[in-house]
């Protein structure tokens, strides 16, 4: 009878390989994606071929900032709830920036009011 507790190794299961995989390709912030989408069509660059990215970097979702392995996977992504939510978010008002966060925390530029006019 007795012996070790069967739940002793639960900590090992907590760490997943998926987390490391998600950070493999750095994702742009919401404000950077918003600025990229608001550029005129003339300023947007075509997608260069990159062997390190999935699908050689040719199948890309601009709204979600994700690369896909082929056209079928990308088109399936366009139908998902996550993409539609992101699309709605990017078509709305501009997302908050770091400057907005600093101002809300009281760490932004000082507001001394209008300068007093001297006589």
C-alpha positions as CSV (number, residue, x, y, z in Angstrom):
1,X,0.0,0.0,0.0
2,X,1.0,3.6,0.0
3,X,3.6,4.8,-2.5
4,X,3.9,8.1,-4.2
5,X,1.0,10.3,-5.1
6,X,-0.1,9.8,-8.7
7,X,-0.6,13.5,-9.2
8,X,3.0,14.5,-8.3
9,X,4.1,15.1,-11.9
10,X,1.3,17.5,-12.8
11,X,3.8,20.4,-13.1
12,X,5.5,18.8,-16.1
13,X,2.2,18.8,-18.1
14,X,1.7,22.5,-17.6
15,X,4.4,23.5,-20.0
16,X,3.3,23.0,-23.6
17,X,5.3,23.0,-26.8
18,X,2.5,25.1,-28.4
19,X,3.6,28.2,-26.4
20,X,7.1,28.1,-27.9
21,X,5.6,27.5,-31.4
22,X,3.3,30.5,-31.1
23,X,6.2,32.9,-30.4
24,X,8.2,31.5,-33.3
25,X,6.8,34.1,-35.6
26,X,6.5,37.4,-33.9
27,X,3.1,39.0,-34.2
28,X,2.8,42.8,-34.8
29,X,0.8,44.8,-32.3
30,X,-2.8,46.0,-33.1
31,X,-1.7,49.5,-33.7
32,X,1.0,48.4,-36.3
33,X,-1.5,46.2,-38.2
34,X,-4.0,49.1,-38.1
35,X,-1.5,51.5,-39.6
36,X,-0.5,49.0,-42.3
37,X,-4.1,48.5,-43.3
38,X,-4.7,52.3,-43.6
39,X,-1.9,52.8,-46.1
40,X,-2.9,53.5,-49.7
41,X,-2.6,50.6,-52.1
42,X,0.4,52.2,-53.9
43,X,2.5,52.1,-50.7
44,X,1.8,48.5,-49.9
45,X,4.6,46.1,-50.8
46,X,4.0,42.7,-52.5
47,X,4.9,39.7,-50.4
48,X,8.5,38.6,-50.9
49,X,9.4,34.9,-51.1
50,X,10.8,33.7,-47.8
51,X,11.8,30.1,-47.2
52,X,11.5,30.4,-43.4
53,X,7.8,31.3,-43.4
54,X,5.0,28.8,-43.9
55,X,3.9,28.6,-47.6
56,X,7.1,30.5,-48.6
57,X,5.5,33.7,-47.1
58,X,2.9,34.0,-50.0
59,X,-0.3,33.2,-48.1
60,X,-0.8,36.0,-45.5
61,X,-3.7,37.4,-43.6
62,X,-3.1,41.2,-43.2
63,X,-5.8,41.6,-40.5
64,X,-4.5,38.8,-38.3
65,X,-0.8,39.1,-39.2
66,X,-0.5,35.3,-39.9
67,X,1.1,33.2,-42.6
68,X,-0.5,30.0,-43.9
69,X,0.9,27.0,-45.7
70,X,-1.5,27.1,-48.7
71,X,-4.5,28.8,-50.2
72,X,-7.1,26.3,-48.8
73,X,-5.9,26.8,-45.2
74,X,-6.0,30.6,-45.6
75,X,-9.5,30.5,-47.1
76,X,-10.6,28.4,-44.2
77,X,-9.1,30.9,-41.8
78,X,-11.2,33.7,-43.5
79,X,-14.4,31.8,-42.4
80,X,-13.4,31.5,-38.7
81,X,-14.9,33.5,-35.9
82,X,-11.4,34.7,-34.8
83,X,-10.7,36.3,-38.2
84,X,-14.2,37.9,-38.4
85,X,-13.8,39.4,-34.9
86,X,-10.3,40.8,-35.9
87,X,-11.6,42.2,-39.1
88,X,-14.4,44.1,-37.3
89,X,-11.8,45.3,-34.8
90,X,-9.4,46.6,-37.5
91,X,-12.2,48.4,-39.4
92,X,-13.4,50.3,-36.3
93,X,-11.7,53.1,-34.5
94,X,-7.9,53.1,-34.1
95,X,-6.6,50.8,-31.3
96,X,-4.9,52.2,-28.3
97,X,-1.2,52.9,-28.5
98,X,1.5,53.1,-25.9
99,X,1.1,56.9,-25.7
100,X,-2.5,56.5,-24.8
101,X,-1.6,54.1,-22.0
102,X,1.1,56.4,-20.6
103,X,-1.4,59.4,-20.6
104,X,-4.0,57.3,-18.8
105,X,-1.4,56.3,-16.2
106,X,-0.4,59.9,-15.7
107,X,3.1,59.4,-17.1
108,X,2.6,61.4,-20.3
109,X,3.5,64.9,-21.2
110,X,2.6,67.4,-18.5
111,X,-0.4,69.6,-19.1
112,X,0.4,73.0,-17.6
113,X,-2.6,74.7,-19.1
114,X,-2.5,77.8,-21.3
115,X,0.5,80.0,-20.8
116,X,-0.2,83.2,-18.9
117,X,0.1,86.3,-20.9
118,X,2.4,88.9,-19.5
119,X,1.4,92.6,-19.3
